[in-house]
Amino acid sequence: MPQVNILIVSGKKEAADTIELHLVSAGYQVYRAGNAEEGFDILDEKAIHLVILGMAISGMDGVTMCRQIRKVSNIPIIMLSEKMENMDKIIGLRSGADDYVTEPVNPLEVVARVGAQLRRYMEMDTGQEEPDGKDILSIRGLVMDRVSRQVKVYGEEVRLTPIEFDVLYLLASNPGKVFSTDEIFSHVWRERVYEANNTVMVHIRRLRGKMKEDTRPEKIITTVWGVGYKIEK
């Protein structure tokens, strides 16, 4: 198995020590940064496959750093949310994070979420999928290649994170079918439903923004109020 490099950016040494210990035990190579500047230096120098990012770090807050990383990379980002309040998590997801863990962290949960995010990312990076004759999907100006994980909207390439791709592919591969937020969460995140509503809504909003739906004559993703989301046939 090739080496997988994980970057932890956190000003909380004790929590970062615990996370690092469990990740190293799971076989990952871990790099540490105590502030944003150190984090960006490591991202420039090393081939990082996933970032664990604290909300409160010196030099730049975690949300801003997440946005900066997203401008140049689609690697998975897991935010460490300091509070149980939904708004913190929504802000983190809106900034481009793929997942979040609430502090004080459960290190075993972190390792599990790291593994889930990396599986999606590695699939996207290698294009490994089971062939079934449906690798190219085209619907309503949207073209998705399941092997290369490339997406085009009206001929314009759109860069998506692994989670965003999976959400969009679920809807596009089932045209006309309405999925509730709980159904989308269970299909894509493949875990028990946990605050699915906010998480799914934020990812749908990010997808609409990246696909520039506000400028299109017809929206690709349709909201069925009180029920969920679908892509029309």
Secondary structure as GFF3:
##gff-version 3
##sequence-region A 1 233
A	DSSP	beta_strand	5	9	.	.	.	ID=ss1
A	DSSP	alpha_helix	13	25	.	.	.	ID=ss2
A	DSSP	beta_strand	29	33	.	.	.	ID=ss3
A	DSSP	alpha_helix	36	45	.	.	.	ID=ss4
A	DSSP	beta_strand	50	54	.	.	.	ID=ss5
A	DSSP	alpha_helix	62	72	.	.	.	ID=ss6
A	DSSP	beta_strand	77	81	.	.	.	ID=ss7
A	DSSP	alpha_helix	86	94	.	.	.	ID=ss8
A	DSSP	beta_strand	99	102	.	.	.	ID=ss9
A	DSSP	alpha_helix	107	126	.	.	.	ID=ss10
A	DSSP	beta_strand	136	139	.	.	.	ID=ss11
A	DSSP	beta_strand	142	145	.	.	.	ID=ss12
A	DSSP	beta_strand	150	153	.	.	.	ID=ss13
A	DSSP	beta_strand	156	158	.	.	.	ID=ss14
A	DSSP	alpha_helix	162	172	.	.	.	ID=ss15
A	DSSP	alpha_helix	181	188	.	.	.	ID=ss16
A	DSSP	alpha_helix	196	210	.	.	.	ID=ss17
A	DSSP	three_ten_helix	213	215	.	.	.	ID=ss18
A	DSSP	beta_strand	222	224	.	.	.	ID=ss19
A	DSSP	beta_strand	228	230	.	.	.	ID=ss20
###
